[in-house]
């Protein structure tokens, strides 16, 4: 991997019912599978992915808007679903990005959302691998 601007490090132990910790200690979480342990406190990979995808996408959206001289305020909520995969009888994830923007029309919001989806590193990483639905809304 040439030209890396930085590299993040996190270690998981025990899988979905274990623990995850970043090298700097900022992330230090117990993990729990909600379908198996609904009352147990802990995060899960889908929740962590939702947080990181939402942050990355919202950053890409604001960059795209700025490059197009659009002054927006935005929030992005990522809904990450853990799904049965009928193809291999295993599991997969799907994502819905709910994007709210002020400062633009509905048509502009939809165009900015799609443009951000083309440049967001997480969108690039998942393209063709998981279903991602964009719901853009001008507010």
C-alpha positions as CSV (number, residue, x, y, z in Angstrom):
1,X,0.0,0.0,0.0
2,X,1.9,3.0,-1.2
3,X,1.0,6.6,-0.4
4,X,-0.8,5.7,2.9
5,X,-1.6,8.9,4.7
6,X,-2.1,7.0,7.9
7,X,-3.0,3.5,9.1
8,X,-5.5,2.7,11.9
9,X,-5.0,-0.3,14.1
10,X,-7.6,-2.3,16.1
11,X,-7.5,-5.8,17.5
12,X,-10.5,-8.1,18.0
13,X,-10.5,-11.1,20.2
14,X,-13.4,-13.5,20.6
15,X,-15.3,-12.6,17.5
16,X,-18.8,-11.2,17.7
17,X,-19.0,-12.0,21.4
18,X,-15.6,-10.8,22.3
19,X,-13.7,-7.5,22.6
20,X,-12.3,-4.9,20.2
21,X,-9.6,-2.3,21.1
22,X,-7.7,0.3,19.1
23,X,-4.0,0.7,19.6
24,X,-4.5,4.1,21.2
25,X,-7.3,2.8,23.5
26,X,-9.9,5.3,22.2
27,X,-12.0,2.3,21.1
28,X,-12.2,-0.3,23.8
29,X,-15.5,-2.1,23.6
30,X,-17.1,-5.4,24.5
31,X,-18.9,-7.0,21.6
32,X,-22.3,-8.8,21.7
33,X,-24.4,-10.4,19.1
34,X,-27.9,-8.8,19.4
35,X,-29.7,-11.8,18.0
36,X,-28.1,-14.1,20.6
37,X,-27.7,-11.8,23.6
38,X,-30.4,-9.1,23.3
39,X,-30.0,-8.0,26.9
40,X,-26.2,-8.0,27.0
41,X,-24.5,-4.7,26.8
42,X,-22.0,-4.3,24.0
43,X,-21.4,-3.1,20.5
44,X,-21.3,-5.2,17.3
45,X,-19.5,-5.0,14.0
46,X,-22.5,-3.6,12.2
47,X,-22.9,-0.7,14.7
48,X,-19.2,0.1,14.4
49,X,-19.4,0.0,10.6
50,X,-22.5,2.2,10.6
51,X,-20.7,4.8,12.6
52,X,-17.6,4.8,10.4
53,X,-19.5,4.7,7.1
54,X,-21.8,7.6,8.2
55,X,-18.8,9.7,9.2
56,X,-16.8,9.0,6.0
57,X,-19.8,9.5,3.7
58,X,-20.8,12.8,5.5
59,X,-17.3,14.0,5.0
60,X,-17.3,13.1,1.3
61,X,-20.7,14.8,0.9
62,X,-19.4,18.1,2.5
63,X,-16.3,18.0,0.2
64,X,-18.5,17.4,-2.9
65,X,-20.8,20.2,-1.9
66,X,-17.9,22.6,-1.2
67,X,-16.3,21.8,-4.6
68,X,-19.7,22.7,-6.2
69,X,-19.9,25.9,-4.2
70,X,-22.9,24.7,-2.3
71,X,-23.2,25.8,1.4
72,X,-24.9,22.9,3.1
73,X,-25.4,21.5,6.6
74,X,-25.8,17.7,6.6
75,X,-26.4,14.7,8.8
76,X,-25.9,11.1,7.6
77,X,-27.3,8.1,9.4
78,X,-26.1,4.7,8.2
79,X,-28.5,1.8,8.8
80,X,-26.4,-1.4,8.6
81,X,-28.5,-4.6,8.5
82,X,-27.2,-8.1,9.2
83,X,-28.9,-10.3,6.6
84,X,-29.3,-13.9,5.7
85,X,-27.5,-14.6,2.4
86,X,-29.6,-17.1,0.3
87,X,-26.7,-17.6,-2.2
88,X,-24.5,-19.4,0.3
89,X,-26.8,-19.9,3.3
90,X,-24.5,-17.6,5.3
91,X,-24.8,-13.9,6.1
92,X,-24.1,-10.5,4.5
93,X,-24.8,-6.9,5.3
94,X,-26.7,-4.2,3.6
95,X,-26.6,-0.4,4.1
96,X,-29.1,2.4,3.8
97,X,-27.6,5.9,4.0
98,X,-30.2,8.5,5.2
99,X,-28.8,11.9,4.3
100,X,-30.4,15.2,5.3
101,X,-29.2,18.4,3.8
102,X,-30.2,22.0,4.3
103,X,-29.2,24.8,1.8
104,X,-30.2,22.9,-1.4
105,X,-33.3,21.8,-3.3
106,X,-34.4,18.2,-3.3
107,X,-33.0,17.6,-6.7
108,X,-29.6,19.1,-5.7
109,X,-29.6,17.0,-2.5
110,X,-30.1,13.8,-4.6
111,X,-27.3,14.8,-7.0
112,X,-24.9,15.7,-4.2
113,X,-25.7,12.4,-2.4
114,X,-25.0,10.4,-5.5
115,X,-21.8,12.3,-6.2
116,X,-20.6,11.7,-2.7
117,X,-21.3,8.0,-3.1
118,X,-18.9,8.0,-6.0
119,X,-16.0,9.5,-4.1
120,X,-16.5,8.3,-0.5
121,X,-13.8,5.7,0.4
122,X,-16.3,3.4,2.1
123,X,-18.6,3.6,-0.8
124,X,-15.7,2.7,-3.1
125,X,-14.7,-0.2,-0.9
126,X,-18.2,-1.7,-0.8
127,X,-19.3,-1.0,-4.4
128,X,-20.4,-4.2,-6.0
129,X,-20.0,-6.1,-2.8
130,X,-23.1,-5.0,-0.8
131,X,-26.3,-3.3,-1.5
132,X,-26.3,0.4,-0.6
133,X,-29.4,2.5,-0.7
134,X,-29.2,6.3,-0.7
135,X,-32.1,8.3,0.8
136,X,-31.3,12.0,0.3
137,X,-33.7,14.6,1.7
138,X,-33.5,18.4,1.5
139,X,-34.6,19.8,4.9
